[in-house]
Amino acid sequence: GNLEGDQNVAVMFANQGLYNGFLAAGLIWGLIIGFNPIGYMVQLFFVICVVIAAIFGGFTSNKSIFVKQGLPAILALVALLSMM
């Protein structure tokens, strides 16, 4: 294979992993804060970020990303909104 191309793909996957780690950390942070207005807003913000990332990924990369990443996030968003 193309060594430079392989390295570029490895960097892209590392960046995606880091990005997903930050999203997960934000969601965990929201849960640690608890179910109060601040914790709720933190959870809502990060779930919406995941939904947007899934929509973007579905359009730009692979349509299955929308189902795999977006569906759980949309369900979490609906659950959060039902708690208002």
C-alpha positions, 0 to 999 in steps of 0.5 A, a space after each residue: 500500500 501507499 505508506 503516506 496514504 496509510 499514515 494519513 488514514 491512521 491520523 484521521 482515525 486517531 483524530 476521530 477517536 479523540 473527538 469521540 472521546 471528548 464527546 463521551 467525556 462531555 456526556 459523562 461530565 453532564 451525568 456527574 453534574 447530575 440532573 439539575 439545570 446545569 447538568 441537563 444543559 451539558 448533557 443536551 449540548 453534547 447529545 446534540 453534538 453527537 446528532 450533528 456529527 452523525 448527520 454530517 458523517 452520514 452525508 460525507 462518509 457513510 450512510 450507516 454512520 447516521 444509523 449507528 451513531 445517530 439513532 442512539 443519540 436521537 433516542 437519548 435526545 428524545 429521552 432528555 427532552 422528555 425530562 424537561 
